[in-house]
Amino acid sequence: MQWIETFMNQPAVRKELGASPDATFESCNMKINQAFQLNGDVSHNTAALIPELLDAGIRFLIYAGAPSSLALVLPHAHALTAV
C-alpha cells in the first residue's frame, strides 16, 4: 500500500489536510492498532460521533483502504451515507 503513503505524505496534500509537518502518514501503524485493540476502543461505536464532530466544524479523512485490501470499504460507505 505504498501508493497511499506516497500520496498522503506529499507536502501539498499534507498542507491541505492541515497535517503537522513533523508527522508521517502510515497506512497501517501496528503500534496504534495494538493500542486501539487493547484499550477496548474496537467495541465502541465511534461512527455515532461523526455527526457531532462535523457539526463542530472538525474536518477529518476517513480512509477505508483499497477494495482489495483488508479494510471493508462497503460498510464504511454505507455508514457515511447514513450520516
TORKE-81407 format. One line per field, with one value per residue: x, y, z of N, C-alpha, C, O in turn; residue in one letter. Coordinates in steps of 0.02 Angstrom, whole numbers, always signed. Example, Ala and Ser with C-alpha at 12.3 -4.5 7.8 and 13.67 -1.06 7.14 Angstrom:
# TORKE-81407
n.x = c(+660 +642)
n.y = c(-284 -112)
n.z = c(+390 +354)
ca.x = c(+615 +684)
ca.y = c(-225 -53)
ca.z = c(+390 +357)
c.x = c(+660 +645)
c.y = c(-165 +2)
c.z = c(+390 +394)
o.x = c(+712 +670)
o.y = c(-166 +57)
o.z = c(+423 +402)
residuo = c(A S)
//
This chain:
# TORKE-81407
n.x = c(+42 +99 +70 -28 +38 +137 +56 -15 +88 +137 +190 +94 -29 -26 -24 -150 -234 -203 -108 +21 +185 +284 +240 +218 +123 +58 -6 -42 -15 +52 +77 -14 -131 -127 -138 -265 -343 -310 -357 -491 -560 -609 -733 -820 -945 -889 -931 -1048 -1008 -974 -1072 -1080 -948 -932 -1029 -968 -874 -758 -638 -604 -525 -583 -515 -532 -462 -405 -513 -464 -397 -374 -464 -637 -727 -860 -949 -904 -936 -1077 -1108 -1063 -1144 -1264 -1246)
n.y = c(-60 +58 +165 +247 +301 +373 +467 +531 +587 +690 +858 +958 +892 +862 +991 +1039 +955 +997 +935 +900 +955 +879 +751 +585 +502 +340 +194 +82 +73 -25 -11 +87 +21 -90 -26 +28 -90 -151 -58 -71 +5 -42 -94 +10 +116 +216 +279 +342 +461 +543 +637 +738 +783 +834 +936 +1019 +1074 +1006 +940 +791 +643 +496 +349 +205 +108 +13 -76 -206 -226 -266 -190 -155 -88 -62 -67 +50 +148 +137 +172 +304 +363 +358 +453)
n.z = c(+0 -31 -114 -54 +56 -11 -80 +28 +101 +25 +15 -26 -10 +126 +179 +136 +209 +334 +410 +527 +494 +548 +565 +498 +379 +394 +324 +395 +553 +667 +803 +845 +806 +893 +1019 +1004 +999 +1124 +1217 +1212 +1121 +1002 +1027 +1038 +968 +864 +750 +780 +832 +727 +665 +766 +774 +643 +647 +737 +660 +636 +533 +446 +382 +314 +286 +202 +138 -6 -121 -130 -15 +161 +230 +253 +136 +89 +206 +272 +178 +175 +308 +313 +217 +283 +379)
ca.x = c(+0 +146 +42 -64 +89 +167 +8 -32 +146 +155 +182 +31 -85 -20 -45 -223 -265 -185 -66 +84 +242 +329 +211 +221 +66 +69 -71 -57 +33 +34 +78 -79 -181 -125 -166 -337 -371 -301 -396 -562 -592 -642 -802 -860 -973 -862 -968 -1100 -978 -961 -1114 -1062 -884 -943 -1065 -920 -827 -696 -628 -565 -522 -595 -481 -554 -419 -424 -560 -431 -360 -409 -517 -702 -746 -933 -980 -887 -976 -1147 -1112 -1055 -1203 -1316 -1232)
ca.y = c(+0 +114 +222 +293 +337 +422 +521 +567 +623 +745 +922 +992 +855 +872 +1060 +1042 +919 +1027 +888 +925 +939 +833 +683 +548 +458 +269 +163 +33 +79 -80 +12 +119 -32 -130 +16 +31 -154 -165 -11 -85 +53 -77 -111 +71 +139 +282 +309 +384 +526 +580 +697 +789 +810 +875 +995 +1061 +1102 +967 +907 +730 +599 +426 +308 +136 +63 -6 -133 -271 -228 -298 -146 -166 -24 -52 -46 +120 +189 +136 +210 +376 +384 +366 +514)
ca.z = c(+0 -33 -151 -10 +94 -57 -91 +89 +127 -18 +51 -43 +20 +199 +193 +126 +265 +398 +447 +554 +451 +583 +567 +436 +371 +384 +311 +448 +607 +711 +873 +856 +802 +955 +1072 +990 +1018 +1196 +1258 +1204 +1076 +947 +1046 +1041 +904 +850 +695 +810 +848 +666 +656 +815 +753 +584 +669 +772 +611 +634 +468 +452 +324 +328 +235 +211 +101 -73 -119 -123 +49 +217 +254 +223 +107 +85 +270 +285 +132 +198 +370 +298 +181 +332 +418)
c.x = c(+44 +116 +7 -16 +121 +120 -2 +27 +172 +144 +116 -29 -85 -43 -121 -261 -251 -143 -2 +141 +290 +303 +216 +161 +89 +1 -90 -2 +14 +36 +12 -134 -184 -154 -241 -371 -368 -340 -470 -598 -629 -715 -847 -884 -949 -897 -1023 -1074 -970 -1005 -1094 -995 -892 -979 -1020 -868 -761 -693 -586 -570 -536 -567 -498 -511 -444 -471 -527 -393 -401 -467 -582 -731 -821 -966 -965 -930 -1049 -1155 -1107 -1114 -1261 -1307 -1257)
c.y = c(+63 +175 +271 +333 +391 +481 +563 +607 +678 +811 +958 +958 +866 +942 +1067 +1009 +950 +982 +921 +908 +889 +761 +651 +501 +387 +236 +112 +35 +27 -60 +46 +67 -72 -90 +21 -32 -164 -118 -22 -38 +19 -93 -50 +90 +210 +316 +355 +453 +571 +642 +754 +822 +856 +940 +1044 +1091 +1065 +930 +844 +689 +528 +386 +236 +87 +49 -67 -200 -277 -263 -256 -161 -100 -13 -34 +27 +165 +192 +177 +284 +404 +398 +430 +573)
c.z = c(+0 -67 -106 +33 +51 -67 -29 +117 +80 +19 +36 -11 +96 +218 +188 +183 +333 +441 +471 +507 +482 +584 +498 +434 +360 +374 +364 +500 +660 +785 +890 +854 +866 +1013 +1065 +1014 +1094 +1241 +1252 +1157 +1019 +963 +1052 +972 +891 +792 +721 +827 +787 +658 +703 +796 +692 +602 +704 +725 +607 +568 +480 +389 +347 +270 +249 +173 +31 -70 -110 -57 +102 +243 +217 +200 +109 +151 +287 +241 +154 +261 +357 +260 +230 +373 +379)
o.x = c(+25 +136 +11 -27 +131 +142 +2 +16 +224 +92 +86 -76 -137 -77 -152 -314 -281 -141 +25 +145 +332 +340 +217 +148 +134 -45 -149 +50 -36 -1 -16 -180 -239 -192 -277 -423 -418 -356 -510 -659 -676 -755 -906 -848 -984 -892 -1041 -1113 -960 -979 -1092 -988 -862 -962 -1032 -825 -714 -739 -539 -615 -506 -591 -480 -524 -498 -469 -558 -360 -457 -513 -582 -756 -844 -1008 -1008 -956 -1079 -1205 -1144 -1133 -1301 -1356 -1251)
o.y = c(+114 +231 +331 +392 +448 +538 +625 +655 +708 +819 +985 +992 +878 +951 +1097 +1033 +932 +989 +965 +851 +860 +715 +685 +464 +375 +249 +101 +4 +36 -89 +34 +70 -87 -118 +18 -29 -185 -137 +13 -40 +48 -102 -57 +81 +258 +377 +403 +500 +631 +696 +812 +883 +910 +993 +1105 +1129 +1089 +894 +845 +700 +504 +389 +208 +27 +70 -104 -247 -328 -286 -281 -177 -60 +41 +11 +62 +216 +246 +214 +323 +462 +443 +457 +630)
o.z = c(+28 -51 -117 +45 +73 -65 -32 +154 +94 +51 +82 +12 +126 +269 +231 +203 +383 +503 +438 +483 +448 +602 +447 +482 +320 +413 +376 +493 +695 +825 +944 +895 +891 +1053 +1115 +1047 +1125 +1298 +1283 +1152 +992 +918 +1068 +923 +905 +786 +687 +836 +794 +645 +683 +802 +689 +576 +703 +746 +576 +549 +520 +348 +395 +214 +301 +176 +12 -22 -85 -45 +89 +275 +158 +239 +128 +152 +313 +265 +152 +268 +388 +269 +219 +399 +401)
residuo = c(M Q W I E T F M N Q P A V R K E L G A S P D A T F E S C N M K I N Q A F Q L N G D V S H N T A A L I P E L L D A G I R F L I Y A G A P S S L A L V L P H A H A L T A V)
//
